Amino acid sequence: MQENLEATLAALVAIPSVTSDTRACQSIFKFIHDELKVHSLFIQTSTKVQNPWLIATTQDTKKPDILFYAHLDVVPGPSSLFQMQKQSDRLIGRGVFDMKLAAACYLEFLRIHANKLSSLNIGFLFTTDEEGGSPCMDEVIATGIHPNVTFIPDGGDNWTIEKRAKGCHAAELIASGTTAHGSRPWEGVSALHTLLDVLKPLREKYPFKAKHHPTLMINGIQSGHAINQIPDLATAQLDFRCFNQAEMEEYQDFLSKIIEQNNTVTLNVRHAANAIEFDETSPYVQSFLHTLRELRGAPPTFQDSYGASDARFFTPLDIPSIIIEPRGGGRHSNDEWLMADDLLQYYQLIEHWIMSDTPKLTTASQPHQAVLI
């Protein structure tokens, strides 16, 4: 089975599905779709877009017990990274860890348990735009999909579960002014000076203290075309992160009040996401924790996350998400790697959890046929 998993992962890595590469994203989507359509699955998909997505369920339902998620897109890298290599005990390549390993495990499960799928109530979600902010997820959620729990292998590395993850508020500040010669400031209004007046109190209120505190980063300022010309436009990129909703609301209120005092400044929110708290009360989560404890031979461990995953789209729907990865590293770098033996162990974790009886995930077997939308 290890060889099969590695072969599938190598085939997925070989498709250079960088988010902005429409042809490659369509290619890896076709690879997955061709694998799925041989099984009796209910498939809903959106293909007439640059970055297609797909939901496949074993029952004709919007409420699978577990929804297994995998994004198939990756960040750019040297061409050599798209040929998976095995070096000692590690698999090297773009996407081996983030996160084509999940797709390889899902496909292997479907192949091995093809004759049992009709008795299960599970689903699979594949997307191709996560590295670009997951714009497709609004459309995915609009389908009405509402699992009891989601499984998202996009964080919680080294077999550690994400206990909580920071919410984020990413926005652009846009200041306008009046251009003039740099030697005659009384004839113009500097958009950049206005912007700096707004950024100063933000920096003072949110200096960096520690990683568990709210953080505000100004990740880009653009303004001006010539050294002797007063700019009439200036923009800044703001990235705010925090662990609870009260902190998020305080930041948004503070930002709004500053903007109100500067009527030539506008705010363009790029994306916002709630903080995530791991919910251990769900019976499906309890079943997973039991399986993890049995296979790993130790109690589950937990960690904080300071970035975001697509779990943020399920949190407002009160759907718990399990975020955990095996040993790996080098995410988005030229040294991305996955511990080879962990690929099989990760598959076994998924398989044992699905086939466990705590809780019983199976439903009454009934005839059905694939539906392609």
Helices and strands as residue ranges (DSSP letters): H 2-13, H 22-36, E 42-46, E 53-57, E 66-71, G 79-82, E 85-87, E 90-92, H 100-112, G 114-119, E 122-127, G 130-132, H 137-142, E 149-151, E 160-165, E 167-176, E 180-181, G 185-187, H 191-205, E 215-223, E 229-230, E 233-242, H 245-260, E 265-273, E 276-277, H 283-296, E 301-305, G 310-313, G 315-317, E 321-322, E 328-329, E 337-339, H 340-355, E 371-372
